[in-house]
Amino acid sequence: MSGVDKEQLMRYIELEKQIQNLETQNALKNYEVKKKAAEDVALTIQEVENTLKQLNIQTKKEKDDVDKMMKNKSIGDIFKTQADYDSQLSQEQEEYLEALNKEEVCKQHFTDLQKQHQDLEREANVLLKDADVLKKLYEERDGLLSDIFGGEYGSVEENKLEAKFDELMDKKQRVSVANYKWTNARVLLQHAVNQLAHAVRKWSDLDRIPPHETTIKYCCATEARNNNIAACSNVKSCHKYLGDKIDFPYLKPNEIETLERATANIYTDMLTPSRCKHAFQCYDITWKRATALLQWFDNVIQGTIQKDLKKVTEEVKKVEKDLRAERIKLIRDKVAESGGDVGGLTDADSDIPCNSLKGLTDGFSQADQQKLSDDDMDLKGIGIVRAAPVGDDGNMPDASNDRPMPAPTPLPLSELAPLPCEDDLFGDISQLKEQYKKDREEFERQQGLNKIRQEQGLQEKLAARRHKKKC
């Protein structure tokens, strides 16, 4: 191995500066997140497109059945008067309305997903450049360190710090992914809560609509119905997004099935006061349960995930700082061993490109935390289902913009369901710790063997010298 010079140390410091700048922007992670999200959305688009084709066939079938029954009358004609509604509403018409609404919801979802996919691909392509630069910087840095230290670690301390850094980075990645997933899942849930609240309000408005205003009553019930359908889809997506390990304490699958069955009978329920009241109770309870689930989500995110994320980020920052400092010290020592001038290579000297070691290693945490807050909460990689519009004009007030329902009284924290365990949130982190412990023990065993070999070699050389002297 050739001697190590001052330029190699300065190049290492410059590489670390460039790497740190891109790391604080989460260049690789942001690209991978956008790319993975685009791939996931593309798969979802295929599934939704297939579903849309099936729904279109079903809608046409139901429409043909209604046309045969009603000849050429339109849906609007059916609802012009209460008498017409009572006499002509049939099972065929209900089935057609159900198929048509499902198709409209699916169409809206399909359109939203296509736009999301385009946005994600465009953003991923923009981020790809920085990600490629960071990968090349990593390769150059690793090659430089390998050249300087002959493919070995510069010291036992460097090996320990790098192993600890890798362990913490793996943990940080797991916690960060959990933060990303839960904050995105919360958006799905928030939309569901808004949609359920909108459905409850629209259903309660039915009592204030005069009996002869059948078209208005139909539109009001349809708004409630479409928002219930969209809310059920968003809750299901929320659960699917987090995986089977997370058991929702509220809004379990059987509760969503109950709401779906009630929603399927909405046009029959709107005709009878007793059924209308029973349906309202179902919608209202589901909305309150969804609100409690949202409160539980906030407790998980703020009370566990983000606290752990802040803690592990600080730990990573400290170990990374120590690792960089150790490597700079080792390279400086190599320069001295090679007969190079180490004057001006102390931590405080101003001719080092970063001005000081402190300037290189202390600027990590704040920018990184900000990026985690922004990018881990990115909302564009999820398929939010919006309620289908009422009527051909496509106009229906969005649940988030309409007059809101008064929010239910929040549950006391003591009454909220228990939080998920660490393994369910982050994966089996204890396994990482155990692997790290085994790796450390193996390394220390190898170090001990090397030390014994070195001592044996030294003793053999001394014995050889003594033998020569006797001869």
Rosetta blueprint (number, residue, H / E / L):
1 M L
2 S L
3 G L
4 V L
5 D L
6 K H
7 E H
8 Q H
9 L H
10 M H
11 R H
12 Y H
13 I H
14 E H
15 L H
16 E H
17 K H
18 Q H
19 I H
20 Q H
21 N H
22 L H
23 E H
24 T H
25 Q L
26 N L
27 A H
28 L H
29 K H
30 N H
31 Y H
32 E H
33 V H
34 K H
35 K H
36 K H
37 A H
38 A H
39 E H
40 D H
41 V H
42 A H
43 L H
44 T H
45 I H
46 Q H
47 E H
48 V H
49 E H
50 N H
51 T H
52 L H
53 K H
54 Q H
55 L H
56 N H
57 I H
58 Q H
59 T H
60 K H
61 K H
62 E H
63 K H
64 D H
65 D H
66 V H
67 D H
68 K H
69 M H
70 M H
71 K L
72 N L
73 K L
74 S L
75 I H
76 G H
77 D H
78 I H
79 F L
80 K L
81 T L
82 Q H
83 A H
84 D H
85 Y H
86 D H
87 S H
88 Q H
89 L L
90 S L
91 Q H
92 E H
93 Q H
94 E H
95 E H
96 Y H
97 L H
98 E H
99 A H
100 L H
101 N H
102 K H
103 E H
104 E H
105 V H
106 C H
107 K H
108 Q H
109 H H
110 F H
111 T H
112 D H
113 L H
114 Q H
115 K H
116 Q H
117 H H
118 Q H
119 D H
120 L H
121 E H
122 R H
123 E H
124 A H
125 N H
126 V H
127 L H
128 L H
129 K H
130 D H
131 A H
132 D H
133 V H
134 L H
135 K H
136 K H
137 L H
138 Y H
139 E H
140 E H
141 R H
142 D H
143 G H
144 L H
145 L H
146 S H
147 D H
148 I H
149 F H
150 G L
151 G L
152 E L
153 Y L
154 G L
155 S L
156 V H
157 E H
158 E H
159 N H
160 K H
161 L H
162 E H
163 A H
164 K H
165 F H
166 D H
167 E H
168 L H
169 M H
170 D H
171 K H
172 K H
173 Q H
174 R H
175 V H
176 S H
177 V H
178 A H
179 N H
180 Y H
181 K H
182 W H
183 T H
184 N H
185 A H
186 R H
187 V H
188 L H
189 L H
190 Q H
191 H H
192 A H
193 V H
194 N H
195 Q H
196 L H
197 A H
198 H H
199 A H
200 V H
201 R H
202 K H
203 W H
204 S H
205 D H
206 L H
207 D H
208 R H
209 I L
210 P L
211 P L
212 H L
213 E L
214 T H
215 T H
216 I H
217 K H
218 Y H
219 C H
220 C H
221 A H
222 T H
223 E H
224 A H
225 R H
226 N H
227 N H
228 N H
229 I H
230 A H
231 A H
232 C H
233 S H
234 N H
235 V H
236 K H
237 S H
238 C H
239 H H
240 K H
241 Y H
242 L H
243 G L
244 D L
245 K L
246 I L
247 D L
248 F L
249 P L
250 Y L
251 L L
252 K L
253 P H
254 N H
255 E H
256 I H
257 E H
258 T H
259 L H
260 E H
261 R H
262 A H
263 T H
264 A H
265 N L
266 I H
267 Y H
268 T H
269 D H
270 M L
271 L L
272 T L
273 P H
274 S H
275 R H
276 C H
277 K H
278 H H
279 A H
280 F H
281 Q H
282 C H
283 Y H
284 D H
285 I H
286 T H
287 W H
288 K H
289 R H
290 A H
291 T H
292 A H
293 L H
294 L H
295 Q H
296 W H
297 F H
298 D H
299 N H
300 V H
301 I H
302 Q H
303 G H
304 T H
305 I H
306 Q H
307 K H
308 D H
309 L H
310 K H
311 K H
312 V H
313 T H
314 E H
315 E H
316 V H
317 K H
318 K H
319 V H
320 E H
321 K H
322 D H
323 L H
324 R H
325 A H
326 E H
327 R H
328 I H
329 K H
330 L H
331 I H
332 R H
333 D H
334 K H
335 V H
336 A H
337 E H
338 S L
339 G L
340 G L
341 D L
342 V L
343 G L
344 G L
345 L L
346 T L
347 D L
348 A L
349 D L
350 S L
351 D L
352 I L
353 P L
354 C L
355 N L
356 S L
357 L H
358 K H
359 G H
360 L H
361 T H
362 D L
363 G L
364 F L
365 S H
366 Q H
367 A H
368 D H
369 Q H
370 Q H
371 K H
372 L H
373 S H
374 D H
375 D H
376 D L
377 M L
378 D L
379 L L
380 K L
381 G L
382 I L
383 G L
384 I L
385 V L
386 R L
387 A L
388 A L
389 P L
390 V L
391 G L
392 D L
393 D L
394 G L
395 N L
396 M L
397 P L
398 D L
399 A L
400 S L
401 N L
402 D L
403 R L
404 P L
405 M L
406 P L
407 A L
408 P L
409 T L
410 P L
411 L L
412 P L
413 L H
414 S H
415 E H
416 L L
417 A L
418 P L
419 L L
420 P L
421 C L
422 E H
423 D H
424 D H
425 L H
426 F H
427 G L
428 D L
429 I H
430 S H
431 Q H
432 L H
433 K H
434 E H
435 Q H
436 Y H
437 K H
438 K H
439 D H
440 R H
441 E H
442 E H
443 F H
444 E H
445 R H
446 Q H
447 Q H
448 G H
449 L H
450 N H
451 K H
452 I H
453 R H
454 Q H
455 E H
456 Q H
457 G H
458 L H
459 Q H
460 E H
461 K H
462 L H
463 A H
464 A H
465 R H
466 R H
467 H H
468 K H
469 K H
470 K H
471 C L
